Structures are given as C-alpha cells and as structure tokens.
Amino acid sequence: MIQGIGLDIQNIGRIERIISNHRASVVDFIYTKQEWNLINSYKNGMEIATVLFSLKESVSKSLGTGIRGFKFSDIEILVKENKLEIKFSNNIGYLIDSKMRWFVTIVVIPSVVITNVVMEK
C-alpha cells in the first residue's frame, strides 16, 4: 500500500552555486562523508550532487514532513552494487518503519534533475 509520494525538481546550476558559494557550511548539512566522496569521484560531480539533493527532498516529502526537525544529511543515499540504498540517521529513525519499501525514479535532462520517490508499506 502506498504511504507517501515525493516529487522534486532541481536546477543543477543552482546546486552548483550553493556548493561553490557556501561549501564549508552547506556540505556537512546536506551530504554525508560517503555521499561527498561519491560526488567527488565523478567528473560530473555537480550533477550527482543535485541528484542526491533532489532525492533527499523527495524522500522527505514522501514521509510527509519535508526537511523539518532534521538535516538533509540525516537521509543518506548510497549506491551499492548498482542499486540505491536509502539510510536514515537516528535523528529521524522514528519516522521509518523497517517494512517500508522505496521506489525511485530519476530523470536528468540538460540542467535539470527530476526525482520521484514512492514509499510503500
């Protein structure tokens, strides 16, 4: 049964400017160390950064909270064996049921990232 749906659209240039202008204060708030390592391992790192940011927005919307009461980095998006894994810190673990399943759609077109997350239980 579908419990929540989150949709987000982000401009890659906007995320690139935010990171460039506020790197020290923003990176730890938005990304985990593993995510930042992933971003830096790609030539198109800002596109990856935008996908991760947009996915975090979509996940938070599917939870029905948005980013309120926790940081973006409390949601961690990892790539393992060509699959996305969504992990949550203890700060928001109370919102998550271990039986939840996540269905993710990612669309990248020039300068724009669109993500959709469906949370099912």
PEUR-V931551 format. One record per residue. RES is the residue in three letters. SS is DSSP state (helix for helix, strand for strand, loop for the rest). PHI is phi as a letter, one per 30 degrees, with the letter a starting at -180 (none if undefined). NEAR is the number of other C-alpha atoms within 12 Angstrom. Layout:
[[RES | SS | PHI | NEAR] [RES | SS | PHI | NEAR]]
//
This chain:
[[MET | loop | none | 12] [ILE | strand | d | 16] [GLN | strand | c | 22] [GLY | strand | a | 26] [ILE | strand | b | 29] [GLY | strand | b | 31] [LEU | strand | b | 30] [ASP | strand | b | 32] [ILE | strand | b | 28] [GLN | strand | b | 33] [ASN | strand | d | 26] [ILE | helix | d | 28] [GLY | helix | d | 20] [ARG | helix | d | 21] [ILE | helix | d | 30] [GLU | helix | d | 27] [ARG | helix | d | 16] [ILE | helix | d | 21] [ILE | helix | d | 27] [SER | helix | d | 16] [ASN | helix | d | 14] [HIS | helix | b | 15] [ARG | helix | e | 17] [ALA | helix | d | 13] [SER | helix | d | 13] [VAL | helix | c | 23] [VAL | helix | e | 27] [ASP | helix | d | 20] [PHE | helix | d | 24] [ILE | helix | c | 34] [TYR | loop | c | 35] [THR | loop | d | 28] [LYS | helix | d | 18] [GLN | helix | d | 23] [GLU | helix | d | 37] [TRP | helix | d | 29] [ASN | helix | d | 18] [LEU | helix | d | 25] [ILE | helix | e | 28] [ASN | helix | d | 17] [SER | loop | d | 15] [TYR | loop | c | 14] [LYS | loop | d | 11] [ASN | loop | c | 17] [GLY | helix | e | 22] [MET | helix | d | 31] [GLU | helix | d | 33] [ILE | helix | d | 35] [ALA | helix | e | 41] [THR | helix | d | 39] [VAL | helix | d | 40] [LEU | helix | d | 44] [PHE | helix | d | 45] [SER | helix | d | 42] [LEU | helix | d | 45] [LYS | helix | d | 45] [GLU | helix | d | 37] [SER | helix | d | 39] [VAL | helix | d | 45] [SER | helix | d | 38] [LYS | helix | d | 25] [SER | helix | d | 32] [LEU | helix | d | 33] [GLY | loop | i | 21] [THR | loop | c | 20] [GLY | loop | i | 26] [ILE | loop | d | 26] [ARG | loop | b | 15] [GLY | loop | i | 12] [PHE | loop | a | 22] [LYS | loop | c | 26] [PHE | helix | e | 33] [SER | helix | d | 33] [ASP | helix | d | 31] [ILE | strand | c | 37] [GLU | strand | c | 35] [ILE | strand | c | 38] [LEU | strand | c | 28] [VAL | strand | c | 18] [LYS | strand | b | 12] [GLU | loop | h | 7] [ASN | loop | i | 7] [LYS | strand | b | 12] [LEU | strand | d | 22] [GLU | strand | b | 22] [ILE | strand | c | 31] [LYS | strand | c | 28] [PHE | strand | b | 27] [SER | loop | d | 19] [ASN | loop | d | 15] [ASN | loop | d | 18] [ILE | loop | b | 25] [GLY | helix | e | 17] [TYR | helix | d | 12] [LEU | helix | d | 23] [ILE | loop | c | 28] [ASP | loop | c | 17] [SER | loop | d | 15] [LYS | loop | d | 12] [MET | loop | d | 21] [ARG | strand | b | 24] [TRP | strand | b | 32] [PHE | strand | c | 27] [VAL | strand | b | 30] [THR | strand | b | 24] [ILE | strand | b | 27] [VAL | strand | b | 23] [VAL | strand | b | 23] [ILE | strand | b | 16] [PRO | loop | e | 12] [SER | loop | i | 21] [VAL | strand | b | 25] [VAL | strand | b | 32] [ILE | strand | b | 30] [THR | strand | b | 33] [ASN | strand | b | 31] [VAL | strand | b | 33] [VAL | strand | c | 29] [MET | strand | c | 30] [GLU | strand | b | 22] [LYS | loop | b | 16]]
//
